[in-house]
Amino acid sequence: MPILKIITQPNPILRKKSKEIVLKEISAGSFAGLVRAMEKTMIKTDGVGLAAPQIGKNIRLAIINSKDGSICLINPEIIKKSWAKELDQEGCLSIPGVFGKVKRHKKITLTYYNLTGKKTKLTAEGLMARVIQHEIDHLNGILFIDRAIKIESAQAGKGRSTL
């Protein structure tokens, strides 16, 4: 399975709101293949998350790399956000060499569909919550640089994970 090409800024697809996935499409073999290819691409490029717009697909699909393995988020929707926020550094595979401080909710709850089409609820905090918010932003045409307080070059952000 090949590594997919990562779309980089200023490609206009990164600024488009992604379309909902029709749930019957999930059962198609090609959909599972796309998810596997995205997962492999995320891991090979040292990402902790990857959204479909980053590979040129305008659909509401994101892959998150968690400590328990990859999580496939289909049509994710944040339904609850903590009042508390946290400022931390982020990077992005679609904006190579750039990092920035972004304020995100410390804890979120979301609903999404998994690869079997089952609606699932997940509560995440810390880095996992940050990664999910970053990837959902991609699905809404928002990049981390739109939210960043301070932008830095790769040298300043050396050794940081890229979302």
C-alpha positions as CSV (number, residue, x, y, z in Angstrom):
1,M,0.0,0.0,0.0
2,P,1.6,3.3,-1.1
3,I,2.2,6.3,1.1
4,L,-0.4,9.0,0.1
5,K,0.7,12.4,-1.0
6,I,0.2,15.0,1.7
7,I,-1.5,18.2,0.4
8,T,0.3,21.3,1.6
9,Q,-0.6,25.0,2.1
10,P,-1.7,26.9,0.1
11,N,-3.8,24.2,-1.7
12,P,-7.4,25.4,-1.7
13,I,-8.8,22.0,-0.6
14,L,-7.3,22.7,2.9
15,R,-9.7,25.6,3.2
16,K,-12.9,23.8,2.2
17,K,-15.5,22.4,4.6
18,S,-15.6,18.7,4.1
19,K,-18.7,16.8,3.2
20,E,-20.5,14.3,5.5
21,I,-19.8,10.6,4.5
22,V,-22.9,8.6,3.6
23,L,-22.8,5.7,6.0
24,K,-23.4,3.0,3.4
25,E,-20.1,4.1,1.7
26,I,-18.3,2.8,4.8
27,S,-19.0,-0.8,3.9
28,A,-17.3,-0.5,0.5
29,G,-13.9,-2.2,0.4
30,S,-12.4,0.9,-1.1
31,F,-13.3,2.9,2.0
32,A,-11.5,0.5,4.3
33,G,-8.5,0.7,1.9
34,L,-8.5,4.5,2.1
35,V,-8.5,4.3,5.9
36,R,-5.6,1.8,5.9
37,A,-3.6,4.0,3.5
38,M,-4.3,7.1,5.6
39,E,-3.1,5.2,8.7
40,K,0.1,4.0,7.0
41,T,0.7,7.6,5.7
42,M,0.2,9.1,9.1
43,I,2.6,6.7,10.8
44,K,5.3,6.9,8.1
45,T,5.3,10.7,8.1
46,D,5.5,10.8,12.0
47,G,2.0,12.4,12.3
48,V,-0.2,11.9,15.3
49,G,-3.3,12.6,13.2
50,L,-4.4,12.9,9.6
51,A,-7.5,14.3,8.1
52,A,-8.9,13.4,4.6
53,P,-8.5,17.0,3.2
54,Q,-4.7,16.6,3.8
55,I,-4.7,13.8,1.2
56,G,-7.0,15.7,-1.2
57,K,-10.3,14.1,-0.1
58,N,-13.1,16.5,0.8
59,I,-14.8,14.1,3.2
60,R,-15.3,14.1,7.0
61,L,-12.8,11.4,7.9
62,A,-9.8,11.6,10.2
63,I,-7.3,9.1,11.7
64,I,-5.9,9.6,15.2
65,N,-2.8,7.8,16.4
66,S,-3.5,6.9,20.1
67,K,-1.5,4.8,22.6
68,D,-3.9,1.9,21.9
69,G,-3.6,2.1,18.1
70,S,-5.3,4.2,15.4
71,I,-8.8,5.5,15.7
72,C,-10.9,6.1,12.6
73,L,-13.2,9.1,13.0
74,I,-16.1,9.2,10.5
75,N,-18.3,12.3,10.6
76,P,-16.9,13.4,14.0
77,E,-18.7,16.0,16.0
78,I,-17.6,17.6,19.3
79,I,-20.6,17.7,21.6
80,K,-19.0,18.9,24.8
81,K,-16.0,21.1,25.5
82,S,-14.3,21.9,28.8
83,W,-14.4,25.4,30.0
84,A,-10.6,25.1,30.7
85,K,-8.2,25.6,27.9
86,E,-4.5,25.0,27.4
87,L,-1.9,26.7,25.3
88,D,0.6,24.4,23.6
89,Q,2.7,24.0,20.5
90,E,1.3,22.4,17.3
91,G,2.6,21.6,13.9
92,C,1.0,20.1,10.8
93,L,1.9,17.8,8.0
94,S,0.3,20.2,5.6
95,I,2.4,23.1,6.8
96,P,5.9,21.7,7.0
97,G,8.5,23.5,9.1
98,V,6.0,25.7,10.9
99,F,4.9,25.5,14.5
100,G,2.7,27.6,16.7
101,K,1.2,28.0,20.1
102,V,-2.6,27.2,20.0
103,K,-5.1,27.4,22.8
104,R,-7.4,24.3,22.8
105,H,-10.0,22.9,25.2
106,K,-8.4,20.6,27.7
107,K,-11.2,18.0,27.5
108,I,-13.8,17.2,24.8
109,T,-16.5,14.7,24.2
110,L,-17.3,13.8,20.6
111,T,-19.5,11.4,18.6
112,Y,-18.3,9.7,15.4
113,Y,-18.9,6.6,13.4
114,N,-16.3,3.8,13.4
115,L,-15.4,1.6,10.5
116,T,-18.3,-0.8,11.1
117,G,-20.7,2.2,10.9
118,K,-21.5,2.1,14.7
119,K,-22.0,5.5,16.3
120,T,-19.5,5.9,19.1
121,K,-18.9,8.4,21.9
122,L,-15.5,9.3,23.1
123,T,-14.2,11.6,25.8
124,A,-10.6,12.8,25.4
125,E,-8.3,15.1,27.3
126,G,-4.7,16.4,27.1
127,L,-2.8,15.6,23.8
128,M,-5.6,13.3,22.5
129,A,-8.2,16.1,22.9
130,R,-5.8,18.6,21.1
131,V,-5.1,16.2,18.2
132,I,-8.9,15.6,17.7
133,Q,-9.6,19.3,17.7
134,H,-6.8,19.9,15.3
135,E,-8.1,17.2,12.9
136,I,-11.7,18.4,13.1
137,D,-10.5,21.9,12.3
138,H,-9.1,20.4,9.1
139,L,-12.5,19.0,8.3
140,N,-13.9,22.5,8.7
141,G,-11.3,24.2,6.5
142,I,-9.4,25.7,9.5
143,L,-5.6,25.4,9.9
144,F,-3.7,25.7,13.1
145,I,-2.0,28.8,11.9
146,D,-5.5,30.5,11.9
147,R,-5.6,29.9,15.7
148,A,-1.9,30.2,16.6
149,I,-0.8,33.0,18.9
150,K,2.8,32.7,18.0
151,I,4.3,31.1,14.8
152,E,7.8,29.7,14.7
153,S,10.1,28.0,12.2
154,A,11.1,24.4,12.4
155,Q,14.3,25.2,14.3
156,A,12.3,26.6,17.2
157,G,9.9,23.6,17.2
158,K,12.5,20.9,16.8
159,G,11.6,17.6,18.3
160,R,7.8,18.3,18.4
161,S,5.1,16.1,17.1
162,T,3.3,17.1,13.9
163,L,-0.5,16.8,13.9
